[in-house]
Amino acid sequence: MYDWDDKKDAEKRAQYGFGFSEVEQVFNQAYYQEESDSYANQYRVVGFASTGDLVTVACEDRTGISGNEYTYLATFWKASPSERKRYDGQK
């Protein structure tokens, strides 16, 4: 299960032409994962969105009020050349 901020989704759709619902597809295929340097509980995932774009997604695993676990998609961007290289090296 995935969740994200709807306002951030609208901003990303305006910026890239797609949003988190396309990006969550990264987890349905091969991806590269690494810990975040900036946030202790976040990690980054590099993989392909359903649009065919290679993206980097900042995520964190959370537990909801009812006790259900989900992945919160904090933000995403198109993968940089160095992120692409790391992804290609991990496949």
Secondary structure, 3 states (H helix, E strand, C coil): CEECCHHHHHHHHHHHCCCHHHHHHHHHCCCEEEECCCCCCCEEEEEECCCCCEEEEEEEEEECCCCCEEEEEEEEEECCHHHHHHHHHHC
